Amino acid sequence: MTEIQHVPDDIAEPPPLAARALTGRRALLIGGGVALAAGALGVGLARRAPERAYTADGLRKLTLAWNANAICLAPVLLAKELGIFRNHGLEVELFNFAGPTDQMLEALSTGKADAGIGMIMRWIKPLEQGFDVRLIAGTHGGCIRMSGSRAAGVTPDPKSLAGKVIGLSDINGAAFNTFAVLLKYHGLDPKRDVEWRAYPQPLLGEAIRKGEVQAIADSDPILYKMEQDSRGDLVEVLSNLTKPWDRRVCCVVGAGGSLLRDDPESARALASSLVQAAKLCQGDPEQTARLFAPYAKASVEDIAGVLRTQTHGVHPVGTDLIGDIALYAGELRDIGVMKADTDPQRFAERTVQNLFT
């Protein structure tokens, strides 16, 4: 397997904003605090297909669906609270979407939301279904890991997982997609050399303490905190920054086809805003952590610690993003997640829209 070589972002980085005071917890979910769980789609976003509207002072109104519990997406709040969206001519309404990925993509595809942000390992398989959605930017790398019990014989060497049981919250989810590929890269057959066992997310810690599993896989801050609290027993074995993924993107911004066709400049402004916020997060994770702390089940110190483990300086667009998506598509095809006849390059070129040519 060939390791990806990092090349510069296609996007020209905007200059950093001058320091300004945060405005506090100013409407995490603007517009009445709409929360979109799986069953709430019909009474929330689905009722309010966005018009191509502007504010009285000329800002383009956009809706952005995100997961407000995901620490890795904290730069979204930076973009709002520090006025980055506004500086790019946008007024962005945030919707907390906790439902299945295909429902978010359906909302984008049908124009019920303008854009969304989330993990590529959650999005890539549903995107195979042909939603009218295109990826326009990546925002960072990292945010999901696998940790194992030293007492059960697990070490930082992935081969120590041979014969072990791995607990995760979704057999068909992002953690499986990620670590099945990485196990294969490191010489293990993800279907024969390990066993996968699903548990509700809150029970993963108990499962490894009881010895029902010898390793667990999930997103941060959950795994980060478990490692911190394990008194040295839990050791990180793999993450989505393990080679050959150490310079690849994790979370991506997707835009609905209607926005891209009708107003590509606003889509570009949204992508530019989120890239700028990611750069600010990279430079000052503590500031980002303080802003995000009211919405996270973690301390400012832990949030900043998690953010420092991620690569918020990695945010590909255009041909760089196509390259990452093609690599992921090929790897997932090779373990049976993507269709056997998937052409990775063609899939990536169809899935990514380059707004920065």
C-alpha positions in Angstrom: 0.0 0.0 0.0 1.4 3.4 -1.0 1.6 6.1 1.6 -0.1 9.3 0.8 2.3 12.3 0.3 1.0 15.6 1.7 0.8 18.4 -0.8 -0.2 22.0 -0.1 -3.8 23.0 0.2 -5.3 24.4 -3.0 -6.9 27.2 -1.0 -5.0 30.4 -0.2 -5.1 30.9 3.5 -6.9 34.0 4.6 -5.0 36.3 7.1 -5.7 35.6 10.8 -8.4 37.7 12.4 -7.4 40.4 14.9 -8.0 39.2 18.4 -11.5 40.0 19.6 -13.5 39.0 22.7 -15.7 36.0 22.5 -19.4 36.7 22.8 -20.1 33.9 25.2 -22.6 31.1 24.6 -24.4 33.0 22.0 -27.0 30.7 20.5 -25.1 27.5 19.7 -28.1 26.5 17.6 -29.3 29.7 16.1 -33.0 30.0 15.3 -34.7 28.6 18.3 -32.2 25.9 19.3 -33.4 23.3 16.8 -32.0 19.9 17.5 -32.3 17.3 14.8 -32.3 13.7 16.1 -33.2 11.0 13.7 -36.9 11.3 14.3 -37.0 15.1 14.4 -36.1 15.7 10.7 -39.7 16.1 9.7 -40.5 18.8 12.3 -37.2 20.7 12.2 -35.1 21.2 9.1 -37.6 19.5 6.8 -40.1 22.3 7.3 -37.7 25.1 6.6 -36.1 24.6 3.3 -33.8 27.7 3.1 -34.6 30.4 0.7 -31.8 32.2 -1.1 -32.0 35.0 1.4 -29.9 37.9 2.7 -29.9 39.8 6.0 -30.7 43.5 6.1 -27.0 44.3 6.0 -26.3 42.1 3.0 -25.1 38.8 4.5 -26.0 35.6 2.7 -28.0 33.3 4.9 -26.9 29.7 5.0 -27.8 26.7 7.1 -25.0 24.3 8.3 -25.8 20.9 9.9 -23.3 19.6 12.4 -22.8 17.4 15.5 -22.5 19.8 18.4 -21.1 17.0 20.6 -18.1 16.4 18.4 -15.0 18.2 19.9 -13.2 18.0 16.5 -15.9 20.3 15.1 -15.3 23.0 17.7 -13.8 25.3 15.0 -17.3 25.7 13.7 -18.1 27.7 16.8 -14.9 29.7 16.3 -16.2 30.7 12.9 -19.4 31.9 14.3 -18.3 33.5 17.6 -15.2 35.3 16.1 -17.2 36.6 13.2 -15.3 34.6 10.6 -18.5 33.7 8.7 -19.6 37.4 8.8 -16.2 38.5 7.5 -16.8 36.2 4.5 -20.3 37.7 3.9 -22.3 34.9 5.6 -24.8 34.6 8.3 -24.7 30.9 9.2 -27.5 29.1 11.1 -26.2 26.0 12.9 -28.4 22.9 13.3 -27.3 20.1 15.6 -27.9 16.9 13.7 -27.7 13.7 15.6 -29.4 11.4 13.2 -28.1 8.9 10.7 -25.7 10.2 8.0 -28.0 9.3 5.2 -30.7 11.5 6.6 -28.3 14.5 6.8 -27.2 13.8 3.2 -30.9 13.6 2.2 -31.5 17.0 3.8 -28.6 18.5 1.8 -29.6 16.7 -1.3 -33.2 18.1 -1.2 -32.2 21.6 -0.3 -33.6 21.4 3.3 -30.1 22.5 4.5 -27.3 24.2 2.5 -24.3 22.3 3.9 -23.2 19.9 6.6 -19.9 18.8 8.2 -18.9 15.3 9.5 -16.6 12.4 9.4 -15.7 11.1 5.9 -15.8 7.5 7.3 -19.5 8.0 8.0 -20.2 9.8 4.8 -18.3 7.9 2.1 -20.5 4.8 1.9 -23.8 6.7 1.8 -22.4 9.0 -0.8 -22.1 5.9 -3.0 -25.9 6.0 -3.3 -25.8 9.1 -5.5 -27.1 11.9 -3.2 -27.0 15.4 -4.8 -24.2 16.4 -2.4 -20.6 17.3 -3.1 -17.6 17.6 -0.8 -16.0 21.0 -0.9 -13.4 21.0 1.9 -11.7 19.0 4.6 -11.3 20.6 8.1 -8.8 18.4 10.0 -7.4 14.9 10.6 -7.8 12.7 13.6 -10.6 12.2 16.2 -11.1 8.4 16.3 -8.9 5.8 18.0 -8.5 2.2 19.2 -7.1 1.4 22.6 -6.3 -1.9 24.1 -5.7 -3.4 27.6 -2.1 -4.0 28.5 -3.4 -6.6 31.0 -4.9 -8.5 28.1 -1.6 -8.5 26.2 -2.3 -5.5 23.9 0.6 -3.3 23.0 1.1 -0.3 20.7 1.9 -2.9 17.9 -1.3 -3.5 15.9 -0.2 -7.1 15.5 -0.8 -7.6 19.2 -4.6 -7.5 18.4 -4.4 -10.9 16.6 -7.0 -13.2 18.2 -8.5 -10.3 20.3 -12.1 -9.1 20.6 -12.6 -5.5 19.7 -15.6 -3.6 21.1 -17.3 -0.7 19.2 -20.7 0.9 19.1 -21.6 0.2 15.5 -20.4 -2.8 13.5 -21.1 -0.9 10.2 -19.9 2.5 11.4 -16.9 4.8 11.1 -14.8 2.9 13.7 -15.1 -0.3 11.8 -14.4 1.3 8.4 -11.4 3.0 9.8 -9.8 0.2 11.7 -10.6 -2.6 9.3 -8.6 -0.7 6.7 -5.7 0.0 9.1 -5.6 -3.5 10.4 -5.3 -4.8 6.9 -2.5 -2.3 6.2 -0.6 -3.6 9.2 -0.9 -7.2 8.2 -4.0 -8.5 9.9 -7.1 -9.8 8.2 -10.0 -7.7 9.7 -12.5 -10.5 9.2 -10.5 -13.5 10.4 -7.7 -12.3 12.7 -9.9 -10.3 15.1 -13.5 -10.4 16.4 -15.7 -7.4 16.3 -18.4 -7.0 19.0 -21.0 -4.2 19.3 -21.9 -2.6 22.6 -23.9 0.6 23.4 -21.3 3.4 23.6 -21.7 3.9 27.3 -20.9 0.2 28.0 -17.6 0.1 26.1 -15.5 0.9 29.2 -17.3 -1.7 31.3 -16.8 -4.3 28.5 -13.1 -3.9 28.5 -12.9 -3.8 32.3 -14.8 -7.1 32.5 -12.5 -8.7 29.9 -15.3 -9.3 27.5 -13.2 -7.4 24.9 -9.5 -6.7 24.8 -9.7 -3.5 22.8 -12.2 -0.8 22.1 -12.7 1.7 19.3 -14.6 5.0 19.4 -14.2 8.7 18.9 -12.8 11.3 21.2 -13.2 12.5 23.9 -14.5 9.1 24.9 -11.4 7.1 24.2 -9.1 9.9 25.3 -10.8 10.1 28.7 -10.8 6.3 29.1 -7.1 6.2 28.5 -6.5 9.0 30.9 -8.6 7.2 33.6 -7.3 3.7 33.1 -4.2 4.0 35.4 -2.0 3.1 32.5 -3.8 0.0 31.4 -5.3 1.3 28.1 -2.7 1.9 25.4 -3.4 3.5 22.0 -2.9 1.0 19.2 -4.3 2.7 16.2 -6.0 6.0 15.3 -7.0 7.6 12.0 -3.7 9.4 12.2 -1.8 6.1 12.1 0.3 5.6 8.9 -0.6 5.7 6.1 -3.4 8.1 7.3 -1.2 10.5 9.2 -1.7 13.4 6.7 -5.2 12.6 5.6 -8.5 14.4 6.3 -11.0 13.1 8.8 -14.0 15.5 8.7 -15.3 17.1 5.6 -17.7 19.8 4.5 -20.4 18.8 2.1 -22.8 21.1 0.2 -26.1 20.4 -1.5 -26.3 20.5 -5.2 -28.8 23.4 -5.2 -26.3 25.6 -3.3 -23.4 24.7 -5.6 -25.4 25.3 -8.8 -27.2 28.5 -7.6 -24.6 30.2 -5.5 -21.1 28.6 -5.7 -19.5 31.8 -4.3 -21.3 31.4 -1.0 -20.3 27.7 -0.8 -16.7 28.8 -1.4 -17.0 31.4 1.3 -18.3 28.8 3.7 -15.4 26.5 3.0 -12.9 29.3 3.4 -14.5 30.3 6.7 -14.2 26.8 8.1 -10.6 26.4 6.9 -9.7 29.7 8.6 -11.3 28.6 11.8 -9.4 25.3 11.7 -6.1 27.3 11.4 -7.1 29.4 14.4 -7.8 26.2 16.4 -4.4 24.8 15.4 -2.7 27.9 16.7 -4.7 28.3 19.9 -6.5 25.1 21.0 -7.0 26.5 24.5 -9.2 29.4 23.2 -11.2 26.9 21.2 -11.6 24.6 24.2 -12.9 27.5 26.4 -15.5 28.3 23.8 -16.6 24.8 23.3 -16.5 23.7 27.0 -20.2 24.6 27.8 -21.3 22.1 25.2 -19.0 19.2 26.0 -18.9 16.5 28.7 -15.2 17.3 29.3 -13.0 19.9 30.9 -11.3 22.7 29.1 -8.0 20.9 29.7 -9.3 17.7 28.2 -10.9 19.4 25.2 -7.6 21.2 24.5 -5.7 17.9 24.9 -8.0 16.3 22.4 -7.7 19.2 19.9 -3.9 19.0 20.2 -4.0 15.3 19.1 -5.8 16.3 15.9 -4.3 17.9 12.8 -6.3 21.1 12.3 -3.6 22.3 9.9 -4.8 19.6 7.4 -7.7 20.8 5.4 -7.5 19.8 1.7 -9.7 21.1 -1.0 -9.9 20.5 -4.7 -7.3 18.0 -6.1 -5.9 17.4 -2.6 -9.3 16.3 -1.3 -10.0 14.2 -4.4 -6.7 12.4 -3.7 -7.7 11.6 -0.1 -11.2 10.4 -1.1 -9.8 8.2 -3.9 -7.4 6.5 -1.4 -10.3 5.9 1.1 -12.6 4.6 -1.6 -10.0 2.1 -2.8 -9.2 0.9 0.6 -12.8 0.4 1.6 -13.5 -1.4 -1.7 -10.7 -3.7 -0.9 -12.2 -4.8 2.4 -15.7 -5.1 1.0 -17.3 -1.9 2.3 -17.5 -0.1 -1.1 -18.9 -1.9 -4.2 -16.4 -4.3 -5.8 -16.6 -2.4 -9.1 -15.8 1.0 -7.5 -13.3 3.1 -9.5 -11.8 5.1 -6.7 -10.6 8.0 -8.8 -13.8 8.3 -10.7 -15.8 8.1 -7.4 -13.7 10.8 -5.9 -13.9 13.1 -8.9 -17.7 12.7 -8.9 -18.0 13.3 -5.1 -15.7 16.4 -4.7 -16.4 19.8 -6.3 -13.4 22.0 -6.7 -14.4 25.6 -5.8 -10.9 26.9 -5.8 -9.7 26.5 -9.3 
